[in-house]
């Protein structure tokens, strides 16, 4: 065998090996399985894992924005006119939320933690000074007290007298700081000596700066990567006892800060929210990119806060048949000490139009009022998020209180929040490197297939050249043999005609 033949056979063997091995690895997904198994082991809430420290102390800055609805026609509203509101905000705070008292339980398969939240005002990101900017809105303490005593003639009469003597009405004008972090309310102060359980102070975020919601226990994800970050218990309970159905009381999903790796577009993500006193779900909406990182956008669909007629599963969130509200609303009085607090998306986005139509000045817009989560599908890491929720008060005529006689039943917006976070540059760079490694390892079989595909035309070319050369040699040998019966032609130059340069036939066999 010649050296040329050996080279051809060698190239053929290498080409075939690369193609067979590469295609085999692609079909069996060996490398992809290996890297996925590695991710499942690395992304766990365990000491030394890739994500544990960032889970305890999230590096990306979280911003909390507060927007208020200021009543611009208070006198007309109190005598039955349609309320007109103007949105004031944002008042922006930097939110710090490190996890504390992190302790492993249940043989390390779960981890418990508290998450205190601290807020620091950012004037450069705000529209004004919260100490001096005044907001006119519904008098929430008064409405709460009236609803509390409305079934007792004597109590309601006494409260009505107190409200008149203290000049307490259906509306109040307070500074942004007072509305957020608390003020001493005159009506609550009058009630407090007789009922010490009722605090003299009221604020939408009262006692929440520096406090926590209670103990969370999370699954670490070691036993099953799908359970990574999932809430096992909240305040020592594995389910709630607030609602009227077992399904509604279930604690499902994570706390919104962590999600399992290898996300699918078809799955439904659950998040447990203490602010909403329930779990909600989100579904895939579209592919997005954040700082060059690929992400799936998940958003809560209309079904989450749909009426029981639209979504029968939501009937369990009705406090009572009389208090079952329409699409877009969730009454949370069961976890707000009986106060008629109603939660919704800002401007009643995804809700029935009748709620936004009863208030002049509301305009639900998807871009500004939608809640969303942008998650990297490979790692499950949140790279951008916006949690938006609105606090409303249910107001209506209350027997025994003349101040309410002109009021129509209204879901009155007080404030909405926008809690946002975007991955920081350092974390984004680390994630880019990780995703690059995952891509290279997962696609290494394709590299083998590519090399084999490149060698294939080389191999074919060598075979073609070898065939042509052998065919040429065969023809030469055939015409060059003596006695073969073929004519042998000899061409020479006739010396006598050398000057003309013409050739003549000298001999023929």
C-alpha positions, 0 to 999 in steps of 0.5 A: 500500500502506497503512502498516498493510499494510507493517507486516504484511509487515515482521513476516511477513518478520522472523518467517519469517527468524528461524524459517528461519535459527534452525531451519537453524542448529539442524539444521546445528549451526553454532554448536555446531560452532564452540564445540566446535572452539574447545574443542578448540583451547583444551584442549591441553597447549600454552603459553598454552592455557586448561589448561596452567598448571593441568595443571602446577600443579593448584590443587585440594588432593589428600588421601591417606588411609591405613587399616591393618588391625590384627590383634587375635588374633595368637596364635590366628592363628599357630596356624591360627585365622581372622584378625580385623582392625580398621580403623585410620585415616585418617591423612591427608596433603596431597599436592603433585604439581606437574609438573617439567622440562616440555619440549616434544618431537616438534615440540611435539606431545608434552610430557615431565614428571616428577611428584614427590609430597610428603606433609605430615601433617594431624593435624586430619584424622587419627585419631591420631599416626602416631609412636605409634599401633602396628599389628600386621600381617603381617611383609612383609619376612620373607614376601618373603625366605621366598618368595625363597629357598624353592626353595633348601634351603640358603638357606631353612635359613639364613634360618630360622635367622636368623629364630629368632635375631633373633626374627623372626616372621610378624607384626610390630608397628610404628608407622604412621610406620614402616610408611609411611615406613620402618624398619630391618628386622633380617632385611634388615640381616642379608642386606644385607652379602651382597647389597647390592641388598637395602635394609636399610629397608622401608616401604610408602611408603619413598622415595616422599615427594619422589620421582617414578615416572619420566618421562612423555611426553604427547600435547598434543592438538593433532593430535587432541583425543581424545589430549589428555593421553594417555600416549605413553611411560613411562620411555622405553617405549611399552609395558610388559614385565611381563606375558604378553600384548601387550594387558596390556603396553599403556600406555593412556589418561592418568595420571588427571589430564586427559581430552579434552573432549566426553566421551560416556557410551558411551566407555571411559576408560583410565588408566595407573597405575604403582602397579598396573603396568598400565592400567585402564579405567572406564565411565559409571555416572551423572550427578552434580553437584559444586558446581553443575557437571554431571559424568559419574561413571566407575567401574571395572567388575568386569571390570577385575580379573575372573578369566581365566574371567570376562574372558579378556583378563585372562589376560595379567596372570597371572604364571604359570598357578599365580599366576593369582588370582580375581576382584578381585585382581592380583598385582604381584610382577613390579614389587615385586622379587618380593614376594608383593604383591597389589592389590585394591579396599578390603575386596575390593570387586568381588572374590570373596566368599571373599577377604573371608570368610577375614578377619573384620572386612572389609565391602565397601561401595560407598560407602566402597570404590569408585573413581570419577572425576567429569568435566565432559563438556564440558571433560573436567576432573576435578571430583571423584575418589577413587582407592581401592586395597588392598595385600595380602600372599599368605601360605601354608605355605612348605617349610623354614619351620616358622613357616608350618606352621599358615597357610592360603593367605590374601590378607592385607590390610595397608593401603588408600589413599584418594586424593581431590580436589575442585575448589576454589571458584576453579576451579569459578567459572571453569568455571561461566563457561566453561560459561555461555559455551558454553551461550549460544553453542551455544543462540543459534540457539534464541534466534532460533527463540524470537523467531520463535515469539514474532512468529508469533502477532503476525503472525497477529493482525495478519493477522486484524485486517486481514481483519476491518477489510477485511470491515467496510469491504466491508459498509459500502460494500455497504449504503451505495450508492444504487440497489443494490436494497437498502432504505435505512432512515432513522430519526428522532424524531417531533416530535409524540411527543418527550415519549415518546421513541419512534422511528418509521419516516419513510421507506423507499426 
